[in-house]
Amino acid sequence: MNLKEEIQSIVKGEVVDDEATLVRYSRDASIFEVQPRLVVFPKDREDLKNLVVFSQKNGVSLTCRGGGSDMTGGPLTESIVVDMQRHFNKILAQPAQGWYAVVQPGVWYRDFEREAAKRNLLLPCFPASKELCTLGGMVANNAGGEKTLAYGKTDRYVQELKVVLADGNEYTVKPLSREELTGKLSLSSFEGEVYRRVFAMVQENEELLKSAKPKVSKNSAGYALWNIWDKEKGIFDMTKLFVGSQGTLGVITEIRFRLVSQTTHSSLLIVFLKDQSLLAEATQAILKEKPESFELYDDHTLKLAARFFLDFVKTLKGNIFSLGLE
Ligand SMILES: Cc1cc2nc3c(=O)[nH]c(=O)nc-3n(C[C@H](O)[C@H](O)[C@H](O)COP(=O)(O)OP(=O)(O)OC[C@H]3O[C@@H](n4cnc5c(N)ncnc54)[C@H](O)[C@@H]3O)c2cc1C
């Protein structure tokens, strides 16, 4: 049996290696191009578990893909792409009064946003690519966007994850109290080993991690090891490790998100600067007012916007005067 036949014999979902599909999955939104050997569309958790066990035994790697809008080559591989969008795309617990939702990772953000809006709720960490990305991709990338200044990034909204780990089993990852952590550390299983090693790593390197934490408002690079163990509160939260790990630690199969209520009113302030040297001072002054978002346009962008203004009007189907004023 070749690789395709072997994998097809252990999964119910589609296994594809035709040229057109491989070419399509060899690109994301980055400059890179890497052609996979196969693209698999797992139907359910059993498929994923079987895939992980197979990959461990046969030395092939698995790379998950949601919307494929990553700008760093994250969903690209020479090995096997696991498409999470086709079948893992259900909202399992609708955005609710309790201000949370449970979703599969392949749900498009744009679809989720519509459902949440019906209940005046919002997942505010959406990226600028919100029309193109899935919720799983947002979690794996720790996405943030125009509202991040006020609301933070995706890590702030993940309450619980289900993940298939390297032993082929699915685990629930959520914030643990000291007692719950002690319970996990005493397990003699693969899960216990994971907790023991991560706990030892963050304990032994406490000072190093504190000093290494980037002092920026948005960081999506590397593993957020410094956020796992809150010693003062006694909370050990491994969701912080999985969020932003770009699929390198496990396959995310389910996400429970905290949501916020939508704001009903907002206003826009435009400041024109004649001289770029004023930018730093102006930024500091404006940030004190705690804006929800803060964008910068240079002359070239503004000229482009003006040049394509009529196209925008057509796309937005708006009234030219009110849009101009906006
Ligand atoms: C025009 C444009 C604007 C953008 N603006 C922003 C922005 O404002 N902020 C920002 O943060 N990003 C931005 N991005 C980058 C990207 O769109 C986002 O990070 C988005 O959230 C990625 O989601 P996706 O579904 O497309 O993920 P993909 O590109 O499919 O995958 C992203 C990563 O997640 C992993 N992954 C996907 N699903 C799973 C899963 N189920 N389990 C484990 N790992 C998984 C993949 O392996 C990959 O490493 C932008 C991209 C474009 C093209």
The ligand as an ORCA input file, in Angstrom:
! r2SCAN-3c Opt
* xyz 0 1
  C      -4.968     40.298      4.929
  C      -4.550     39.605      6.200
  C      -4.640     40.298      7.385
  C      -4.267     39.665      8.593
  N      -4.399     40.352      9.762
  C      -4.081     39.762     10.932
  C      -4.258     40.479     12.156
  O      -4.748     41.600     12.190
  N      -3.913     39.841     13.306
  C      -3.415     38.559     13.318
  O      -3.159     38.022     14.406
  N      -3.259     37.861     12.167
  C      -3.574     38.432     10.985
  N      -3.431     37.724      9.809
  C      -2.899     36.348      9.858
  C      -3.989     35.225      9.928
  O      -5.024     35.524      9.045
  C      -4.612     35.076     11.311
  O      -3.640     34.831     12.296
  C      -5.725     33.981     11.351
  O      -6.252     33.929     12.655
  C      -5.264     32.591     10.940
  O      -6.412     31.758     10.857
  P      -6.579     30.618      9.744
  O      -7.832     29.887     10.019
  O      -6.437     31.192      8.386
  O      -5.334     29.708     10.115
  P      -4.332     28.919      9.155
  O      -3.586     29.881      8.301
  O      -5.023     27.819      8.463
  O      -3.354     28.293     10.248
  C      -2.643     29.130     11.142
  C      -1.843     28.260     12.119
  O      -2.739     27.553     12.957
  C      -2.503     26.153     12.907
  N      -3.818     25.502     13.085
  C      -4.958     25.721     12.384
  N      -5.960     24.967     12.853
  C      -5.463     24.239     13.884
  C      -5.994     23.244     14.767
  N      -7.271     22.855     14.711
  N      -5.175     22.692     15.693
  C      -3.873     23.066     15.790
  N      -3.315     24.009     14.986
  C      -4.093     24.573     14.037
  C      -1.844     25.933     11.567
  O      -1.046     24.775     11.544
  C      -1.003     27.194     11.426
  O       0.212     27.059     12.117
  C      -3.775     38.332      8.585
  C      -3.697     37.649      7.350
  C      -4.073     38.269      6.190
  C      -3.980     37.509      4.895
*
